[in-house]
Amino acid sequence: METVKMCFKCFTTDDIHNITVSSGKKYTMCSSCINYNIFICEECNTKELTYRKIYIDDNGEIRIDSIICKVCFDNNENLVGGCINHIYDSNLYTKCPCQYPTNFKWGISSHNEDVLNHYNPDYHTKELFGIEIEVGTERTNRLFIEEILAHTKKLTRGNAILKWDSSIDYLDGSEKQEPNDYCGFEIVTRPMAYKSAKGFIEKLADNRHRLLRCWEVGTTGIHIHVNKKYLRPIEIGKILLFMNAATNRDFIVALAKRNEKKYAKFLKRSILNFGDSSPSCHYHAVNTSKPNTIEFRVFRGTLNKNTMVSYLQFVKSLIEFIKVAPIGGTPPYVSTKKNQLTYKQYVDWLFTTNRSQYRELKSRICNEDMKTIVDRGEI
């Protein structure tokens, strides 16, 4: 009885050939599987049964990269088996790239979701900070967004939720794209004491996913919330005066690294605006429309640890300064101009007292660009 030859890969009985490879191993394979599986290994240059390394190119298309034999595959601990004959680099992917879906909204909250639905803070009179960090990634990395989200969720678990934000553009080379369904997201923390908030920033900056972007996107910002009940109404009014004063503008723009005219507008404000809860207030430099917090919206998005920490320290130190600085009067704390708090007096206060917890902030103020602004300040 004649033995029926069968392809050991696809089990067809059509067009079968006997194949002997460089190692002496013999295979019974059909022409189709031979064309797909038998190649010269690009690692060791032997003719062997090979694996295809799969990846996603700059246009988001799935491609076949190097072709290697089983021996070379076994010797590379970063390579793992995917589906069919694919292999992939486990440093880059969490599963075979050909299995990445086209819908990327995995378990992430709506833009309108309130972080307080997830955490039950004790507001009362404690000094608490909440941080929103807008992040994204290049357009060519959209197929990696699942693992970027998974990594970020694991890193921030228990301290933040992730929310979609359609205002964040992707990058395509150096050109910004219009927002679409595949945009960036926000990392929104629970209310935290200063030490915990600083620790959160440092952990995120040191351990973020390598494809996570912020500064490069251009449209991202960092918003810092402060517990309203920690502040008296007059102190909120004084913050509005300081942050919106034209004479303080260059200093604040240099510190915040942007002069945002749409999402963080500087406007003429009086001390009586402390209770403004109108919807238009949402896109002011300091937003007072939220029931539980005031929101500093001026900062440009970044994942640089020292810069993020300096943002937080500016907000904390400004509140400390505002609490002791009268509205009018004589130096060293305020301008002789009525109802005008100046950045020069804030800086003098910051540096003439022993406030070592503001090291990163002081370092940034002392750099050459900001020092020029400080030196020309009005007393």
SESEDREN-802479 format. One record per residue (C-alpha): residue number from 0; x, y, z. Coordinates in nm, 4 decimals. Layout:
residues N
[NUM [X Y Z]] ...
This chain:
residues 379
[0 [0.0000 0.0000 0.0000]] [1 [0.1454 0.3346 -0.1042]] [2 [0.2181 0.5786 0.1806]] [3 [0.0424 0.9121 0.1396]] [4 [0.2805 1.2050 0.1819]] [5 [0.1498 1.4959 0.3833]] [6 [0.2852 1.8438 0.4502]] [7 [0.3852 1.8509 0.8158]] [8 [0.2920 2.2208 0.8383]] [9 [-0.0512 2.2442 0.6753]] [10 [-0.1361 1.8717 0.6375]] [11 [-0.2229 1.8993 0.2706]] [12 [-0.1423 1.6072 0.0396]] [13 [-0.1055 1.8204 -0.2731]] [14 [0.2272 1.9101 -0.4351]] [15 [0.4441 1.7462 -0.1668]] [16 [0.8259 1.7597 -0.1662]] [17 [1.0994 1.6097 0.0467]] [18 [1.3178 1.8883 0.1884]] [19 [1.6585 1.8480 0.3512]] [20 [1.8000 2.1558 0.5252]] [21 [2.1545 2.2502 0.6259]] [22 [2.1381 2.0709 0.9591]] [23 [2.0478 1.7467 0.7861]] [24 [1.6881 1.7514 0.9055]] [25 [1.4312 1.6302 0.6547]] [26 [1.0820 1.7665 0.6088]] [27 [0.7844 1.6687 0.3963]] [28 [0.6308 1.9945 0.2811]] [29 [0.4060 2.1371 0.0120]] [30 [0.5331 2.4027 -0.2276]] [31 [0.3385 2.6765 -0.0503]] [32 [0.4874 2.5989 0.2916]] [33 [0.8342 2.5633 0.1431]] [34 [0.8057 2.9119 -0.0055]] [35 [0.6882 3.0489 0.3284]] [36 [0.9068 2.8551 0.5724]] [37 [1.2362 2.7457 0.4162]] [38 [1.4846 3.0325 0.3884]] [39 [1.8420 3.1192 0.4658]] [40 [1.8609 3.2239 0.8314]] [41 [1.9722 3.5867 0.8488]] [42 [2.1532 3.5196 1.1762]] [43 [2.3619 3.2125 1.0939]] [44 [2.3294 3.1914 0.7108]] [45 [2.2084 2.8304 0.7078]] [46 [1.9178 2.7015 0.5056]] [47 [1.6661 2.6049 0.7730]] [48 [1.3036 2.5994 0.8710]] [49 [1.2681 2.9626 0.9739]] [50 [1.0514 3.2003 1.1684]] [51 [0.9284 3.5417 1.0557]] [52 [0.9865 3.8310 1.2902]] [53 [0.6791 4.0528 1.2740]] [54 [0.6683 4.4249 1.3514]] [55 [0.4637 4.7381 1.2812]] [56 [0.6223 4.9951 1.0523]] [57 [0.6152 5.3759 1.0661]] [58 [0.2877 5.3832 0.8725]] [59 [0.1170 5.1498 1.1169]] [60 [0.1332 4.8565 0.8732]] [61 [0.2216 4.5028 0.9828]] [62 [0.5500 4.3905 0.8228]] [63 [0.7775 4.0868 0.8230]] [64 [1.1290 4.1674 0.9348]] [65 [1.4206 3.9261 0.9786]] [66 [1.3966 3.5536 0.9045]] [67 [1.5741 3.3304 1.1569]] [68 [1.6031 2.9607 1.2251]] [69 [1.4811 2.7822 1.5366]] [70 [1.8302 2.7628 1.6889]] [71 [1.8799 3.1393 1.6653]] [72 [1.5258 3.1948 1.7859]] [73 [1.5887 2.9772 2.0924]] [74 [1.9093 3.1677 2.1681]] [75 [1.7381 3.5083 2.1760]] [76 [1.5500 3.5387 2.5052]] [77 [1.3650 3.8532 2.3941]] [78 [1.1973 3.6766 2.1029]] [79 [0.8779 3.4847 2.1700]] [80 [0.6421 3.2875 1.9511]] [81 [0.3335 3.4590 1.8163]] [82 [0.0548 3.3175 1.6070]] [83 [0.1129 3.1097 1.2895]] [84 [0.4898 3.1301 1.2271]] [85 [0.5327 3.4821 1.3624]] [86 [0.7770 3.5722 1.6343]] [87 [0.8025 3.9102 1.8004]] [88 [1.0191 4.1102 2.0370]] [89 [0.8698 4.0919 2.3869]] [90 [1.0454 4.4182 2.4744]] [91 [0.8187 4.5958 2.2256]] [92 [0.4900 4.4035 2.2265]] [93 [0.2698 4.2255 2.4762]] [94 [0.1258 3.9952 2.2090]] [95 [0.1734 3.9153 1.8410]] [96 [0.1441 4.2468 1.6525]] [97 [-0.0883 4.0914 1.3949]] [98 [-0.3467 4.0547 1.6731]] [99 [-0.3617 4.4242 1.7622]] [100 [-0.7194 4.5460 1.7102]] [101 [-0.8315 4.8660 1.5420]] [102 [-1.0318 4.9882 1.8436]] [103 [-0.8005 5.1314 2.1049]] [104 [-1.0399 5.2458 2.3794]] [105 [-0.9583 4.9786 2.6388]] [106 [-1.1007 5.0389 2.9860]] [107 [-1.0286 5.4099 2.9950]] [108 [-1.2632 5.6669 3.1424]] [109 [-1.4657 5.9302 2.9605]] [110 [-1.3218 6.2815 2.9405]] [111 [-1.6098 6.3959 3.1633]] [112 [-1.5498 6.1342 3.4328]] [113 [-1.4850 6.2902 3.7752]] [114 [-1.1895 6.1427 3.9616]] [115 [-1.3863 6.1891 4.2839]] [116 [-1.6192 5.9115 4.1701]] [117 [-1.3242 5.6780 4.2197]] [118 [-1.1806 5.8243 4.5396]] [119 [-1.3408 5.9620 4.8519]] [120 [-1.1107 6.2391 4.9728]] [121 [-1.1293 6.4206 5.3027]] [122 [-1.1406 6.7792 5.1804]] [123 [-1.2177 6.9877 5.4886]] [124 [-0.9227 7.2165 5.5633]] [125 [-0.6315 7.0002 5.4462]] [126 [-0.3882 7.1168 5.1788]] [127 [-0.4469 6.8721 4.8930]] [128 [-0.3258 6.8686 4.5336]] [129 [-0.4682 6.6965 4.2278]] [130 [-0.2664 6.6723 3.9075]] [131 [-0.3847 6.6259 3.5488]] [132 [-0.1090 6.5284 3.3060]] [133 [-0.2062 6.5256 2.9378]] [134 [-0.0014 6.2766 2.7368]] [135 [-0.0013 6.1109 2.3962]] [136 [0.2201 5.9348 2.1472]] [137 [0.3266 5.9668 1.7840]] [138 [0.0692 5.8784 1.5211]] [139 [0.2898 5.5877 1.4119]] [140 [0.2663 5.4398 1.7627]] [141 [-0.1122 5.4113 1.7717]] [142 [-0.0911 5.0329 1.7455]] [143 [0.1087 5.0366 2.0698]] [144 [-0.1489 5.2378 2.2629]] [145 [-0.2862 4.9281 2.4367]] [146 [0.0435 4.8483 2.6016]] [147 [0.1113 5.2184 2.6724]] [148 [-0.2217 5.2336 2.8562]] [149 [-0.1648 4.9023 3.0347]] [150 [0.1802 5.0134 3.1495]] [151 [0.0538 5.3538 3.2664]] [152 [-0.2482 5.2055 3.4452]] [153 [-0.0248 4.9608 3.6313]] [154 [0.2234 5.2349 3.7193]] [155 [-0.0432 5.4734 3.8538]] [156 [-0.2832 5.2172 4.0028]] [157 [-0.4494 5.3370 4.3223]] [158 [-0.3391 5.6956 4.2662]] [159 [-0.4902 5.8019 3.9337]] [160 [-0.7414 5.7234 3.6618]] [161 [-0.6833 5.7557 3.2868]] [162 [-0.9259 5.9625 3.0778]] [163 [-0.9590 6.0259 2.7033]] [164 [-0.8900 6.3819 2.5913]] [165 [-0.9702 6.4800 2.2335]] [166 [-0.7773 6.8079 2.2617]] [167 [-0.4436 6.6251 2.2483]] [168 [-0.2925 6.5900 1.9007]] [169 [-0.0707 6.3138 1.7741]] [170 [0.2545 6.3826 1.5965]] [171 [0.3405 6.2810 1.2421]] [172 [0.7067 6.3603 1.2080]] [173 [0.7284 6.7206 1.3237]] [174 [0.3780 6.8169 1.2105]] [175 [0.0816 6.8252 1.4496]] [176 [-0.2333 6.6523 1.3367]] [177 [-0.5929 6.7518 1.3979]] [178 [-0.7553 6.5720 1.6942]] [179 [-0.9394 6.2525 1.6039]] [180 [-1.0741 5.9356 1.7678]] [181 [-0.7221 5.8139 1.8325]] [182 [-0.5905 6.0968 2.0437]] [183 [-0.3997 6.1127 2.3697]] [184 [-0.5235 6.0721 2.7239]] [185 [-0.5028 6.2326 3.0668]] [186 [-0.3513 6.0937 3.3844]] [187 [-0.5724 6.2351 3.6620]] [188 [-0.4595 6.1806 4.0205]] [189 [-0.6624 6.1477 4.3350]] [190 [-0.6311 6.4355 4.5859]] [191 [-0.2908 6.4047 4.7566]] [192 [-0.0787 6.5764 5.0169]] [193 [0.2262 6.7547 4.8746]] [194 [0.4739 6.4792 4.9607]] [195 [0.2580 6.2118 4.7970]] [196 [0.1983 6.4274 4.4869]] [197 [0.5715 6.4871 4.4474]] [198 [0.6403 6.1157 4.4890]] [199 [0.3767 6.0346 4.2248]] [200 [0.5423 6.2704 3.9741]] [201 [0.8868 6.1244 4.0376]] [202 [0.7669 5.7645 4.0014]] [203 [0.5813 5.8421 3.6782]] [204 [0.8764 6.0287 3.5272]] [205 [1.1260 5.7553 3.6164]] [206 [0.9153 5.4576 3.5052]] [207 [0.6907 5.5805 3.2214]] [208 [0.6435 5.3790 2.9032]] [209 [0.9203 5.4578 2.6560]] [210 [0.6682 5.5606 2.3866]] [211 [0.4748 5.8006 2.6098]] [212 [0.5087 6.1611 2.4932]] [213 [0.4069 6.4957 2.6367]] [214 [0.6255 6.7975 2.5590]] [215 [0.6678 6.6971 2.1926]] [216 [0.2927 6.6890 2.1305]] [217 [0.2740 7.0657 2.1812]] [218 [-0.0931 7.0806 2.2807]] [219 [-0.0576 6.9040 2.6148]] [220 [-0.0739 7.0767 2.9501]] [221 [-0.0366 6.9973 3.3173]] [222 [-0.3160 7.1238 3.5424]] [223 [-0.2730 7.1391 3.9181]] [224 [-0.5753 7.1517 4.1475]] [225 [-0.5760 7.2815 4.5044]] [226 [-0.8394 7.2108 4.7654]] [227 [-1.0707 7.5137 4.7826]] [228 [-1.1528 7.4693 5.1493]] [229 [-0.7845 7.5098 5.2352]] [230 [-0.8092 7.8676 5.1050]] [231 [-1.0117 8.1626 5.2272]] [232 [-1.2066 8.3543 4.9609]] [233 [-0.9686 8.6502 4.9866]] [234 [-0.6721 8.4176 4.9285]] [235 [-0.8315 8.2810 4.6112]] [236 [-0.8828 8.6409 4.5014]] [237 [-0.5173 8.7207 4.5685]] [238 [-0.4104 8.4190 4.3613]] [239 [-0.6221 8.5517 4.0734]] [240 [-0.4577 8.8921 4.1063]] [241 [-0.1053 8.7498 4.1075]] [242 [-0.1568 8.5019 3.8222]] [243 [-0.3315 8.7500 3.5901]] [244 [-0.1284 9.0668 3.6608]] [245 [0.0279 9.1975 3.3390]] [246 [0.3495 9.2824 3.5266]] [247 [0.3842 8.9171 3.6317]] [248 [0.3116 8.7748 3.2864]] [249 [0.6656 8.7211 3.1575]] [250 [0.7685 8.5495 3.4801]] [251 [0.4693 8.3133 3.4802]] [252 [0.5009 8.2342 3.1093]] [253 [0.8729 8.1548 3.1511]] [254 [0.8037 7.9348 3.4522]] [255 [0.5051 7.7606 3.2911]] [256 [0.6891 7.7259 2.9576]] [257 [0.3915 7.8413 2.7513]] [258 [0.1613 8.1358 2.6873]] [259 [-0.1624 7.9524 2.6148]] [260 [-0.4317 8.1827 2.4763]] [261 [-0.7112 7.9277 2.4297]] [262 [-0.7124 7.6738 2.7134]] [263 [-0.5441 7.8868 2.9834]] [264 [-0.6245 8.2493 2.9070]] [265 [-0.4868 8.5379 3.1126]] [266 [-0.7585 8.7945 3.1820]] [267 [-0.7949 9.1020 3.3955]] [268 [-0.9277 8.9758 3.7285]] [269 [-1.0175 9.1455 4.0553]] [270 [-1.0111 9.0048 4.4045]] [271 [-1.3900 8.9856 4.3914]] [272 [-1.3715 8.7171 4.1212]] [273 [-1.2866 8.4518 4.3827]] [274 [-1.6371 8.3067 4.3558]] [275 [-1.6641 8.3045 3.9750]] [276 [-1.8207 7.9727 3.8763]] [277 [-1.9259 8.0622 3.5220]] [278 [-1.8566 7.8050 3.2454]] [279 [-1.6240 8.0488 3.0664]] [280 [-1.3943 8.0336 3.3684]] [281 [-1.2987 7.6776 3.2765]] [282 [-1.0392 7.7952 3.0244]] [283 [-0.8880 8.0719 3.2350]] [284 [-0.5303 8.0587 3.3622]] [285 [-0.6778 7.9882 3.7055]] [286 [-1.0143 7.8138 3.6930]] [287 [-1.2424 7.8785 3.9916]] [288 [-1.5574 7.7209 3.8462]] [289 [-1.5102 7.3774 4.0045]] [290 [-1.6922 7.3155 4.3340]] [291 [-1.4037 7.1580 4.5261]] [292 [-1.0840 7.2988 4.3765]] [293 [-0.9155 7.5883 4.2057]] [294 [-0.7224 7.4785 3.8981]] [295 [-0.3901 7.6164 3.7728]] [296 [-0.3989 7.5546 3.3953]] [297 [-0.0956 7.7484 3.2738]] [298 [0.1725 7.4783 3.2617]] [299 [0.2987 7.3190 2.9425]] [300 [0.2920 6.9412 2.9369]] [301 [0.6196 6.7651 3.0096]] [302 [0.7454 6.4352 3.1489]] [303 [1.0680 6.5893 3.2740]] [304 [1.0781 6.5095 3.6444]] [305 [1.2395 6.8297 3.7699]] [306 [1.0137 7.0518 3.5592]] [307 [0.6968 6.8765 3.6769]] [308 [0.8120 6.8991 4.0378]] [309 [0.8890 7.2702 3.9922]] [310 [0.5312 7.3262 3.8684]] [311 [0.3932 7.1643 4.1835]] [312 [0.6343 7.3587 4.4035]] [313 [0.5350 7.6868 4.2417]] [314 [0.1681 7.6261 4.3225]] [315 [0.2443 7.5216 4.6816]] [316 [0.4861 7.8082 4.7448]] [317 [0.2554 8.0658 4.5856]] [318 [-0.0226 7.9609 4.8231]] [319 [0.2189 7.9870 5.1158]] [320 [0.3239 8.3334 4.9953]] [321 [-0.0346 8.4508 4.9350]] [322 [-0.1343 8.3543 5.2886]] [323 [0.1211 8.5963 5.4393]] [324 [0.1301 8.8706 5.1745]] [325 [-0.1113 9.1627 5.2245]] [326 [-0.2749 9.3139 4.9187]] [327 [-0.1254 9.6581 4.9631]] [328 [0.1341 9.8125 5.1892]] [329 [0.5097 9.8153 5.1894]] [330 [0.7841 9.5678 5.0965]] [331 [0.9192 9.3050 5.1465]] [332 [0.6014 9.1189 5.0507]] [333 [0.3994 9.3321 4.8142]] [334 [0.4074 9.6190 4.5709]] [335 [0.3286 9.9701 4.6815]] [336 [0.0807 9.9703 4.3931]] [337 [-0.2677 9.9057 4.5224]] [338 [-0.4013 9.5538 4.4741]] [339 [-0.0867 9.4410 4.2952]] [340 [0.1148 9.1381 4.4053]] [341 [0.4427 9.1167 4.2117]] [342 [0.6566 8.8215 4.1132]] [343 [0.9692 9.0079 4.2315]] [344 [0.8384 9.0132 4.5888]] [345 [0.7336 8.6507 4.5596]] [346 [1.0882 8.5584 4.4495]] [347 [1.2435 8.7688 4.7283]] [348 [1.0204 8.5919 4.9799]] [349 [1.1068 8.2514 4.8322]] [350 [1.4843 8.3026 4.8502]] [351 [1.5122 8.4948 5.1767]] [352 [1.3597 8.2152 5.3801]] [353 [1.4824 7.8644 5.4450]] [354 [1.2470 7.6671 5.2227]] [355 [1.4580 7.3707 5.1149]] [356 [1.1514 7.1789 4.9931]] [357 [1.1448 7.4054 4.6879]] [358 [1.4876 7.3069 4.5541]] [359 [1.3761 7.2254 4.1959]] [360 [1.1737 7.5476 4.1712]] [361 [1.4604 7.7624 4.2963]] [362 [1.6985 7.5943 4.0539]] [363 [1.4730 7.6805 3.7590]] [364 [1.4290 8.0402 3.8714]] [365 [1.8068 8.0743 3.8934]] [366 [1.8709 7.9610 3.5359]] [367 [1.9756 8.2327 3.2938]] [368 [1.6462 8.2772 3.1065]] [369 [1.4374 8.3299 3.4182]] [370 [1.7068 8.5204 3.6039]] [371 [1.6912 8.7930 3.3372]] [372 [1.3179 8.8311 3.3973]] [373 [1.3562 8.8316 3.7752]] [374 [1.6346 9.0887 3.7664]] [375 [1.4168 9.3426 3.5874]] [376 [1.1222 9.2966 3.8248]] [377 [0.9511 9.5939 3.9814]] [378 [0.9566 9.6467 4.3559]] 
